[in-house]
Amino acid sequence: MNISCWVGNLILQSPFVLASGIAGNEYSLLLRALRSGASAVVTKTIFKDERNGYPPPIYYESPNYSINAVGLPGKGVDRFLEHIRRAKTLEKPVIVSVGGTSIEEYGSVAAAVAKSGADGVEINLSCPHVEGTGTEFGSDPELIRRVVEEVKSAVGDKPVFAKLTPNTHSIEGLGLAAVEAGADGLSAVNTLRGMVFDSVLEEPVLSNVYGGVSGRALHPVAVYCVYALRKALPHTPIFGVGGVYEVSDALDFFLAGADAVQVGTSISQRGYGVFEELKKDLVDYLERKGYASFEEFVRKKRRWF
Ligand SMILES: Cc1cc2nc3c(=O)[nH]c(=O)nc-3n(C[C@H](O)[C@H](O)[C@H](O)COP(=O)(O)O)c2cc1C
């Protein structure tokens, strides 16, 4: 059974991709995900300079969700470029997530990673805009437009995906702004803002007080976001991201209009073996339903939009 798919001009051996921030950015960790069956990887978000991130505790997990406020730590783009080159040895796409605290920083990081061989760039729009009011780039359509234009002009013909936040009243508005500015595709969604307390300590579980919710609790929110984007943008490539544990979660995304999915939090609970399980269960599903390929399934189910 052929379960390969196109997302924009990237060909993927299966629709299951590693989400940003889940493995570290060492090439060995990215290769491990690719060898375990991911059809592509999205790196952790890279900034121009080294960043420390927040002090612990930065991550808390329950059966139904995870919440994190990691603070986007990293070594800075220059020390990362060699890892991109080495991660490309398996001939599967390496998509580099770029961040910035200014529009120019997004552009310079994107230019550097594109030159080092990244197959695509995902723009993490959930970054604080330090020159503005401190709000995130991703909640303002005008800022999204400017960041996407800057990144597009920096990367030549490499595909650019804008990763959208669910912390908005109109994800379609954000998606339209990104696509009008030249984004080749969208990733929906990043984490949903949330807060959890430790009732014994009577304190928030995270040092940053609040953080981003991922995992099972995010899943239906993310599926709705993909559906809303697909209705507004019938032909734009879309990655669904949020709470993919079982193949039924991935099917939710495909039926809502996603071309492929990214897998994050479930890896911390189920390990990288989740990729082979998802692939096997997708093949079983397609065979049971009488489809000849994943592509045929995608083409047929789109009819009801
Ligand atoms: C610990 C952790 C770190 C993350 N780091 C990033 C990051 O660096 N850049 C980014 O765009 N998203 C980051 N994310 C968000 C994920 O890529 C994904 O959008 C989100 O977790 C929802 O998918 P999931 O439910 O499968 O985890 C991170 C998520 C987690 C749990």
The ligand as an SDF file (V2000), in Angstrom:
LIG
                    3D

 31 33  0  0  0  0  0  0  0  0999 V2000
    8.2970   20.2270   25.1330 C   0  0  0  0  0  0  0  0  0  0  0  0
    7.7680   20.8800   23.8900 C   0  0  0  0  0  0  0  0  0  0  0  0
    8.5950   21.7500   23.1700 C   0  0  0  0  0  0  0  0  0  0  0  0
    8.1020   22.3750   22.0070 C   0  0  0  0  0  0  0  0  0  0  0  0
    8.9320   23.2010   21.3060 N   0  0  0  0  0  0  0  0  0  0  0  0
    8.4870   23.7750   20.1500 C   0  0  0  0  0  0  0  0  0  0  0  0
    9.3600   24.5830   19.3630 C   0  0  0  0  0  0  0  0  0  0  0  0
   10.5610   24.7420   19.6470 O   0  0  0  0  0  0  0  0  0  0  0  0
    8.8250   25.1810   18.2520 N   0  0  0  0  0  0  0  0  0  0  0  0
    7.5230   24.9930   17.8570 C   0  0  0  0  0  0  0  0  0  0  0  0
    7.0990   25.5360   16.8210 O   0  0  0  0  0  0  0  0  0  0  0  0
    6.6970   24.1860   18.5680 N   0  0  0  0  0  0  0  0  0  0  0  0
    7.1470   23.5810   19.6970 C   0  0  0  0  0  0  0  0  0  0  0  0
    6.3060   22.7570   20.4120 N   0  0  0  0  0  0  0  0  0  0  0  0
    4.9140   22.5450   19.9380 C   0  0  0  0  0  0  0  0  0  0  0  0
    4.7890   21.2450   19.1430 C   0  0  0  0  0  0  0  0  0  0  0  0
    5.5870   21.2570   17.9750 O   0  0  0  0  0  0  0  0  0  0  0  0
    3.3160   20.9900   18.7470 C   0  0  0  0  0  0  0  0  0  0  0  0
    2.8570   22.0660   17.9500 O   0  0  0  0  0  0  0  0  0  0  0  0
    2.3980   20.8670   19.9440 C   0  0  0  0  0  0  0  0  0  0  0  0
    3.0470   20.2170   21.0260 O   0  0  0  0  0  0  0  0  0  0  0  0
    1.1200   20.1130   19.6040 C   0  0  0  0  0  0  0  0  0  0  0  0
    1.3820   18.8200   19.1270 O   0  0  0  0  0  0  0  0  0  0  0  0
    1.3660   17.5140   20.0930 P   0  0  0  0  0  0  0  0  0  0  0  0
    0.0730   17.5280   20.8410 O   0  0  0  0  0  0  0  0  0  0  0  0
    1.5210   16.3530   19.1740 O   0  0  0  0  0  0  0  0  0  0  0  0
    2.5390   17.6510   21.0140 O   0  0  0  0  0  0  0  0  0  0  0  0
    6.7690   22.1170   21.5670 C   0  0  0  0  0  0  0  0  0  0  0  0
    5.9650   21.2340   22.2930 C   0  0  0  0  0  0  0  0  0  0  0  0
    6.4400   20.6120   23.4260 C   0  0  0  0  0  0  0  0  0  0  0  0
    5.5270   19.6460   24.1730 C   0  0  0  0  0  0  0  0  0  0  0  0
  1  2  1  0
  2  3  1  0
  2 30  2  0
  3  4  2  0
  4  5  1  0
  4 28  1  0
  5  6  2  0
  6  7  1  0
  6 13  1  0
  7  8  2  0
  7  9  1  0
  9 10  1  0
 10 11  2  0
 10 12  1  0
 12 13  2  0
 13 14  1  0
 14 15  1  0
 14 28  1  0
 15 16  1  0
 16 17  1  0
 16 18  1  0
 18 19  1  0
 18 20  1  0
 20 21  1  0
 20 22  1  0
 22 23  1  0
 23 24  1  0
 24 25  2  0
 24 26  1  0
 24 27  1  0
 28 29  2  0
 29 30  1  0
 30 31  1  0
M  END
$$$$
